[in-house]
Amino acid sequence: MTNKRKIINDPVYDGFLTIEDDIIFDVLSHPYFQRHRHIKQLGFTYLVYPGAMHTRFSHMLGGLNLMTRALDVLHLKGVEMTRDEVLGAKLAILLHDIGHGPFSHTSEHLLADIHHEDLGKLFMQRLNEEFGGRLSTAIAIFSDTYPKHYLHQLVSSQLDMDRLDYLSRDSFFTGVSEGIVGTDRIINMLNMRNDELVIDEKGIYSVEKFIVSRRLMYWQVYLHKTVIAADNLLYSILQRARQLGEQGISLGIDNMPLNDFLTHKYTAADFQEQPGLLDRFALLDDSDIDMAVKCWMRHSDAILSNLCRHLAYRQLSAITVQDHPFSQEILDTFRTQTQLLYNIEPQECDYFVKTGVLKNHAYDYNDQEISVLFKDGKCRDIGEASDQLDRHFLEKQVTKYYIYYPKELR
């Protein structure tokens, strides 16, 4: 027997995560999970904040760390859970991001026409088969089909262990102090009433800070103009590579699994019908994209090689952001200038000139609300309970519009 009781140091929480269950150790050791060591949590954010090199792997472990603490707090407050439910909740948060591909959201639907959460469920089901059904409770909790709804809320809600960890972790590695939240305080204030996850009244100010921090982190980190520019550039690269691959033009990466997903448009049905397809997808991580970009810098297709050189050398396009949509006249002007700049066909300008929308919505009343539990036993939504955040602030969705174009045209 191998000693499966391990401790893992987590610098974000200045302490250790203890792995006490053999099934968690086995899941952590599985190739499906290990590949996330090679997928960055924040994609191209390191181009702005050099320290943001942390991975999905560390975030998933961080979620497990916070889930373990949250379950202990609920247990101490008299919330009854079986050992199977505790283990199921831990596995559900551990595997919540397992369906992500290279560079996460940027490549989603480009490499395969399937949402990462649906891929995640396929990975969980496959692991459940391999481990003799020991992940059945975790899958039910993740899918919100388990009778105890509050367990799902710990995994996916507006105050879940996923959001608590990524805000703390992303703030730590980017150095953006606006993202710092009172994680310990929030977890210690967690409670349960009528099968709903709630926050004790004394934790209301920490939740207010959490909501504001999330909004600030979106503007300063997740929706930073440089990150958006790099994401658009990678999207154009994969679009162009797919177009060439579908035309039968060699991409020069025949022995890489990436080639398979750029020359075939796989759907959710294909993953159901072809068991081996999931294993091929599990071979993909950020390194596949990095290697392909280096290879394509010398590709015979001028557009693909141009795009790849720009990404490799951080020669990103310009982005202009404003509060209202850009006119068709402005878009057409940039397209005409780009066509002349690169001597390309009109339809090929789509790789270099784009418009898009940035949305920042820190709280959603249509989602599972954050409820505050008062001493009299009554619960109220954070919007009603807070004297700092009124409903107008919470409901407000800030929308901005951007146009992306070659920097030479600035």
C-alpha positions as CSV (number, residue, x, y, z in Angstrom):
1,M,0.0,0.0,0.0
2,T,1.3,3.4,-0.9
3,N,0.9,6.1,1.7
4,K,-1.9,8.3,0.3
5,R,-2.1,10.7,3.2
6,K,-0.3,13.8,1.9
7,I,0.0,17.4,2.8
8,I,0.3,20.2,0.2
9,N,1.7,23.6,0.9
10,D,-0.6,26.4,-0.4
11,P,1.1,29.9,-0.3
12,V,-2.2,31.7,-0.8
13,Y,-3.6,30.6,2.5
14,D,-0.2,30.3,4.3
15,G,-0.9,26.8,5.4
16,F,-1.2,23.2,4.4
17,L,-3.9,21.2,2.6
18,T,-4.2,17.7,4.0
19,I,-5.2,14.9,1.6
20,E,-6.9,12.3,3.9
21,D,-9.0,10.2,1.5
22,D,-7.5,7.7,-0.9
23,I,-10.0,8.4,-3.7
24,I,-9.0,12.1,-3.6
25,F,-5.4,11.1,-3.9
26,D,-6.2,8.8,-6.8
27,V,-8.2,11.5,-8.6
28,L,-5.3,14.0,-8.1
29,S,-2.9,11.5,-9.6
30,H,-5.0,10.7,-12.6
31,P,-3.7,12.0,-16.0
32,Y,-7.0,13.8,-16.6
33,F,-6.3,15.9,-13.5
34,Q,-2.5,16.2,-13.8
35,R,-2.8,17.9,-17.2
36,H,-4.1,21.0,-15.5
37,R,-0.6,21.6,-14.2
38,H,0.1,22.8,-17.7
39,I,-3.0,25.1,-18.1
40,K,-2.6,28.6,-16.8
41,Q,-5.4,29.8,-14.6
42,L,-5.4,33.3,-16.2
43,G,-4.3,32.6,-19.7
44,F,-2.4,35.7,-21.1
45,T,-2.7,37.8,-18.0
46,Y,1.0,37.2,-17.3
47,L,1.6,39.6,-20.2
48,V,0.4,42.3,-17.9
49,Y,1.2,40.9,-14.5
50,P,4.3,38.7,-14.8
51,G,3.6,36.8,-11.6
52,A,0.3,35.4,-12.9
53,M,1.7,32.1,-13.9
54,H,-0.4,30.0,-11.6
55,T,-2.3,27.0,-13.0
56,R,-5.8,25.5,-13.0
57,F,-4.2,22.7,-11.0
58,S,-3.4,25.0,-8.1
59,H,-6.8,26.7,-8.3
60,M,-8.6,23.3,-8.1
61,L,-6.6,22.3,-5.1
62,G,-7.4,25.7,-3.6
63,G,-11.1,25.1,-4.1
64,L,-10.6,21.8,-2.2
65,N,-8.8,23.5,0.6
66,L,-11.7,26.0,1.1
67,M,-14.3,23.4,0.7
68,T,-12.7,21.3,3.5
69,R,-12.7,24.4,5.8
70,A,-16.3,25.3,4.9
71,L,-17.6,21.7,5.6
72,D,-15.8,21.7,9.0
73,V,-17.5,25.1,9.8
74,L,-21.0,23.8,8.9
75,H,-20.4,20.6,10.9
76,L,-19.5,22.6,14.0
77,K,-22.7,24.6,13.5
78,G,-24.8,21.5,13.7
79,V,-25.3,20.8,9.9
80,E,-25.5,17.1,9.5
81,M,-23.6,15.5,6.7
82,T,-22.7,11.9,6.0
83,R,-19.1,10.9,5.2
84,D,-20.2,10.2,1.6
85,E,-21.7,13.7,1.3
86,V,-18.5,15.4,2.7
87,L,-16.4,13.4,0.3
88,G,-18.7,14.1,-2.6
89,A,-18.6,17.8,-2.0
90,K,-14.8,17.7,-1.9
91,L,-14.6,15.8,-5.1
92,A,-17.2,18.0,-6.8
93,I,-15.2,21.2,-6.2
94,L,-11.9,19.4,-7.0
95,L,-13.2,18.5,-10.4
96,H,-15.3,21.6,-11.2
97,D,-12.8,22.9,-13.8
98,I,-11.6,19.5,-15.2
99,G,-13.3,20.2,-18.6
100,H,-11.1,23.2,-19.5
101,G,-8.9,23.0,-22.6
102,P,-5.7,25.0,-23.5
103,F,-6.0,28.7,-22.6
104,S,-9.4,27.8,-21.1
105,H,-12.2,30.1,-22.4
106,T,-10.2,31.4,-25.4
107,S,-10.1,28.1,-27.2
108,E,-13.5,26.9,-26.0
109,H,-15.8,25.9,-29.0
110,L,-12.8,26.4,-31.4
111,L,-11.1,23.1,-30.7
112,A,-14.4,21.3,-30.1
113,D,-18.0,22.5,-30.2
114,I,-18.9,21.6,-26.6
115,H,-19.0,23.7,-23.4
116,H,-16.3,23.0,-20.9
117,E,-18.8,22.1,-18.2
118,D,-20.3,19.4,-20.4
119,L,-16.8,18.1,-21.1
120,G,-16.2,18.2,-17.3
121,K,-19.2,16.0,-16.7
122,L,-17.9,13.5,-19.3
123,F,-14.5,13.4,-17.5
124,M,-16.3,12.9,-14.2
125,Q,-18.4,10.1,-15.6
126,R,-15.3,8.4,-17.0
127,L,-13.5,8.7,-13.7
128,N,-16.5,7.3,-11.9
129,E,-16.4,4.3,-14.2
130,E,-12.7,3.8,-13.5
131,F,-13.1,4.1,-9.7
132,G,-16.1,1.8,-9.4
133,G,-18.9,4.4,-8.9
134,R,-17.1,6.3,-6.0
135,L,-17.8,9.7,-7.7
136,S,-21.5,9.2,-8.1
137,T,-22.4,11.6,-5.2
138,A,-19.9,14.1,-6.4
139,I,-21.5,14.1,-9.9
140,A,-24.9,14.6,-8.4
141,I,-23.8,17.5,-6.2
142,F,-22.0,19.1,-9.2
143,S,-25.1,18.7,-11.4
144,D,-27.4,19.9,-8.6
145,T,-29.4,16.7,-8.6
146,Y,-28.4,15.7,-5.1
147,P,-31.2,16.3,-2.5
148,K,-29.1,18.6,-0.3
149,H,-29.0,21.8,-2.5
150,Y,-26.7,23.7,-0.2
151,L,-23.9,21.3,-1.1
152,H,-24.2,22.3,-4.8
153,Q,-24.2,26.0,-3.7
154,L,-20.8,25.5,-2.1
155,V,-19.5,24.4,-5.5
156,S,-21.5,26.8,-7.8
157,S,-23.3,29.9,-6.6
158,Q,-22.6,33.6,-6.2
159,L,-20.6,32.8,-3.0
160,D,-19.0,29.5,-3.7
161,M,-15.6,28.0,-3.0
162,D,-14.6,28.4,-6.7
163,R,-15.1,32.2,-6.6
164,L,-13.6,32.6,-3.2
165,D,-10.4,30.8,-4.3
166,Y,-9.9,32.4,-7.7
167,L,-10.3,35.9,-6.3
168,S,-7.8,35.3,-3.5
169,R,-5.4,33.3,-5.8
170,D,-5.5,35.7,-8.7
171,S,-5.1,38.7,-6.4
172,F,-2.1,37.0,-4.8
173,F,-0.3,36.2,-8.0
174,T,-1.1,39.3,-9.9
175,G,-0.4,41.6,-6.9
176,V,-3.7,43.4,-7.4
177,S,-4.6,44.2,-3.9
178,E,-8.2,45.2,-4.8
179,G,-9.0,41.5,-5.1
180,I,-8.1,40.6,-1.5
181,V,-11.2,39.3,0.3
182,G,-11.7,38.1,3.8
183,T,-11.8,34.4,2.9
184,D,-11.4,33.1,6.4
185,R,-14.1,35.4,7.7
186,I,-16.6,34.5,5.0
187,I,-16.1,30.8,5.5
188,N,-16.4,31.1,9.3
189,M,-19.7,33.0,8.8
190,L,-21.2,30.3,6.5
191,N,-24.4,28.6,7.7
192,M,-27.4,26.7,6.4
193,R,-31.1,27.3,6.7
194,N,-33.9,25.4,4.9
195,D,-31.4,23.6,2.6
196,E,-30.0,27.0,1.5
197,L,-26.4,28.2,2.0
198,V,-26.5,31.5,4.0
199,I,-24.1,33.9,5.7
200,D,-24.4,34.8,9.3
201,E,-25.3,38.5,10.0
202,K,-21.8,39.2,11.4
203,G,-20.3,38.3,8.0
204,I,-22.2,40.9,6.0
205,Y,-19.3,43.4,5.6
206,S,-17.0,40.7,4.4
207,V,-19.6,39.7,1.7
208,E,-19.9,43.4,0.7
209,K,-16.1,43.5,0.2
210,F,-16.2,40.3,-1.8
211,I,-18.8,41.7,-4.2
212,V,-16.9,45.0,-4.7
213,S,-13.6,43.1,-5.1
214,R,-15.0,40.9,-7.7
215,R,-16.1,43.9,-9.8
216,L,-12.7,45.6,-9.5
217,M,-10.8,42.4,-10.4
218,Y,-12.8,42.1,-13.6
219,W,-11.8,45.6,-14.8
220,Q,-8.2,45.4,-13.5
221,V,-7.4,41.8,-14.4
222,Y,-9.9,39.7,-16.3
223,L,-11.0,42.4,-18.7
224,H,-7.7,44.2,-19.0
225,K,-7.2,45.6,-22.5
226,T,-3.9,43.8,-23.0
227,V,-5.4,40.5,-22.0
228,I,-8.4,41.0,-24.4
229,A,-5.9,41.9,-27.2
230,A,-3.9,38.7,-26.6
231,D,-7.1,36.6,-26.4
232,N,-8.3,38.0,-29.7
233,L,-5.0,37.3,-31.3
234,L,-4.9,33.7,-30.2
235,Y,-8.6,33.3,-31.3
236,S,-7.6,34.6,-34.8
237,I,-4.6,32.2,-34.9
238,L,-6.8,29.1,-34.1
239,Q,-9.5,30.3,-36.6
240,R,-6.9,30.7,-39.4
241,A,-5.3,27.3,-38.5
242,R,-8.7,25.6,-38.6
243,Q,-9.6,27.2,-41.9
244,L,-6.3,26.0,-43.4
245,G,-6.7,22.5,-41.9
246,E,-10.2,22.1,-43.2
247,Q,-8.9,23.1,-46.7
248,G,-6.4,20.2,-46.5
249,I,-3.3,22.5,-46.1
250,S,-0.8,20.9,-43.8
251,L,-0.3,22.7,-40.4
252,G,3.0,21.0,-39.8
253,I,1.9,19.5,-36.5
254,D,0.6,16.1,-37.8
255,N,1.9,14.2,-34.8
256,M,0.4,16.5,-32.2
257,P,-3.2,15.9,-30.8
258,L,-3.9,19.6,-31.5
259,N,-3.9,18.8,-35.3
260,D,-6.8,16.4,-34.9
261,F,-9.0,19.0,-33.2
262,L,-8.1,21.7,-35.8
263,T,-8.9,19.5,-38.8
264,H,-12.1,18.0,-37.4
265,K,-15.1,19.9,-35.9
266,Y,-16.1,17.6,-33.1
267,T,-19.4,18.1,-31.3
268,A,-20.8,16.9,-28.0
269,A,-22.4,13.9,-29.9
270,D,-19.0,12.9,-31.1
271,F,-17.6,12.7,-27.6
272,Q,-20.6,10.5,-26.6
273,E,-20.1,8.2,-29.6
274,Q,-16.3,8.0,-29.7
275,P,-14.9,7.0,-26.3
276,G,-11.4,7.6,-27.4
277,L,-12.0,11.2,-28.3
278,L,-12.1,12.3,-24.6
279,D,-8.7,10.7,-24.1
280,R,-7.3,12.6,-27.1
281,F,-8.7,15.9,-25.7
282,A,-7.1,15.1,-22.4
283,L,-3.7,15.3,-24.1
284,L,-4.2,19.0,-24.8
285,D,-2.8,21.8,-22.7
286,D,-1.2,25.2,-23.1
287,S,2.1,23.7,-24.3
288,D,0.4,22.4,-27.4
289,I,-0.6,26.0,-28.3
290,D,2.8,27.4,-27.5
291,M,4.6,24.8,-29.6
292,A,2.2,25.2,-32.5
293,V,2.6,29.0,-32.5
294,K,6.4,28.7,-32.7
295,C,6.0,26.2,-35.6
296,W,3.5,28.4,-37.5
297,M,5.8,31.5,-37.3
298,R,7.5,29.8,-40.3
299,H,4.3,28.6,-42.0
300,S,3.9,29.3,-45.7
301,D,0.6,31.0,-45.1
302,A,1.4,34.7,-44.6
303,I,-1.6,35.5,-42.4
304,L,-1.0,32.6,-40.0
305,S,2.8,33.3,-39.7
306,N,2.1,37.0,-39.2
307,L,-0.4,36.4,-36.4
308,C,1.9,33.9,-34.7
309,R,4.9,36.3,-34.8
310,H,2.8,39.0,-33.2
311,L,1.8,36.7,-30.3
312,A,5.3,35.2,-29.8
313,Y,7.0,38.6,-29.7
314,R,4.1,40.3,-27.8
315,Q,3.4,42.7,-30.6
316,L,-0.3,43.0,-29.7
317,S,-2.9,44.9,-31.6
318,A,-4.4,48.1,-30.3
319,I,-7.7,48.2,-28.5
320,T,-10.0,51.3,-28.1
321,V,-12.7,51.1,-25.5
322,Q,-15.8,53.3,-25.2
323,D,-19.3,53.3,-23.7
324,H,-21.3,52.9,-26.9
325,P,-21.0,50.6,-30.0
326,F,-18.6,51.6,-32.8
327,S,-20.1,52.7,-36.0
328,Q,-19.9,50.6,-39.1
329,E,-18.1,53.5,-40.7
330,I,-15.2,53.3,-38.2
331,L,-15.1,49.5,-38.6
332,D,-15.0,49.8,-42.4
333,T,-12.2,52.4,-42.2
334,F,-10.0,50.1,-40.1
335,R,-10.7,47.2,-42.4
336,T,-9.7,49.1,-45.5
337,Q,-6.5,50.4,-43.9
338,T,-5.7,46.9,-42.7
339,Q,-6.2,45.5,-46.2
340,L,-3.7,47.9,-47.6
341,L,-1.3,47.5,-44.7
342,Y,-1.0,43.7,-45.1
343,N,-2.0,43.3,-48.8
344,I,-4.8,40.9,-48.0
345,E,-8.3,40.1,-49.3
346,P,-11.2,42.0,-47.7
347,Q,-12.6,38.9,-46.0
348,E,-9.2,38.2,-44.4
349,C,-9.4,41.5,-42.5
350,D,-11.6,39.6,-40.0
351,Y,-8.4,38.1,-38.4
352,F,-7.0,41.6,-37.7
353,V,-10.0,43.9,-37.1
354,K,-12.8,43.0,-34.6
355,T,-15.4,44.6,-32.4
356,G,-16.5,43.1,-29.1
357,V,-18.4,43.7,-25.9
358,L,-17.1,43.7,-22.3
359,K,-19.6,43.1,-19.5
360,N,-19.0,43.4,-15.8
361,H,-21.8,42.2,-13.5
362,A,-20.7,41.5,-10.0
363,Y,-24.1,40.3,-8.7
364,D,-27.0,38.7,-10.5
365,Y,-30.5,38.7,-9.0
366,N,-31.5,36.0,-11.5
367,D,-29.0,33.6,-10.0
368,Q,-28.9,32.1,-6.6
369,E,-29.0,35.1,-4.3
370,I,-26.6,35.5,-1.3
371,S,-28.8,35.3,1.8
372,V,-27.9,36.9,5.2
373,L,-29.2,35.1,8.3
374,F,-30.2,37.4,11.1
375,K,-30.4,36.7,14.8
376,D,-34.2,36.5,14.7
377,G,-33.8,33.5,12.3
378,K,-35.0,35.4,9.2
379,C,-33.0,35.6,6.0
380,R,-32.7,38.5,3.7
381,D,-30.9,39.0,0.4
382,I,-27.6,40.9,0.6
383,G,-29.2,43.7,-1.4
384,E,-31.8,44.3,1.3
385,A,-29.6,43.5,4.2
386,S,-26.6,45.7,3.2
387,D,-26.4,49.4,4.1
388,Q,-23.5,49.8,1.7
389,L,-24.7,48.1,-1.5
390,D,-28.1,49.0,-2.6
391,R,-30.1,47.1,-5.2
392,H,-29.2,49.6,-8.0
393,F,-25.5,49.0,-7.5
394,L,-25.9,45.3,-7.4
395,E,-28.1,45.1,-10.4
396,K,-26.0,47.4,-12.5
397,Q,-24.3,45.7,-15.4
398,V,-21.5,47.9,-16.8
399,T,-21.1,47.3,-20.6
400,K,-18.3,48.7,-22.7
401,Y,-17.5,48.2,-26.4
402,Y,-14.1,47.8,-28.0
403,I,-12.5,47.7,-31.4
404,Y,-9.4,45.7,-32.1
405,Y,-7.1,46.7,-34.9
406,P,-3.4,46.7,-35.9
407,K,-1.3,48.9,-33.8
408,E,0.3,50.5,-36.9
409,L,-3.0,52.1,-37.6
410,R,-3.2,53.9,-34.3
